[in-house]
Amino acid sequence: MLESLKVGDKVITIGGIYGVIRDIKGEVFTLEISKDIKINTTRNAIGSKREK
């Protein structure tokens, strides 16, 4: 599942943070968690992909 993630996917981190992938650079994902609020996390911190 982690290898199939792409920009625009909705995900939940293992810490319970909901976000949308806005950028991927290697193992670092940029998630938008609210309007204009973005955080960086590692690929391994993604717990699951939310269905649309």
N, C-alpha and C positions, 0 to 999 in steps of 0.2 A: 504494500500500500504506500509506503513512504517514497518509493522510487517513482510512483505514478503521479505524485502531486504536482500541480502546475499553478501558475498565476491565475487568480480568480476563484480557486477552490476555497470552500468554507471548511474550517477545521476547528477542532478543540484540542488544546494542549493537554499534556498529562497533569498540569496544574489546574485545569478547569477553565482556562481562558478561551473564550470564543473569538474567532477572528477570520479574516479573509486574507489569503496570501496575495501580497502586492508586488513582491520581488523575491527572486531566488538567486543567490550568489554562492555556488558551491554548497556547503552545509549550513549556510545562514539563510533563514527565511525572514522576510519582513512581513509582519502581520498588521493589518489595520484592525484595531479592536473597537474603535469608535470613530466618528467623523473627525478626520484630520489627526488622529492619535495612532501612532505606529510604534511597534516594538520589534526588536530583533530576537530571534530564538534559533536554536539549532534544529536540524531535521529530526533528531532523535527525541526532541521535546514534543513532537506532534503525536497526540494520542489516537485521534480518529478523524475521519473525514465526515462532515455532515452532508446528508443528502439534500438536494435542492428542493 
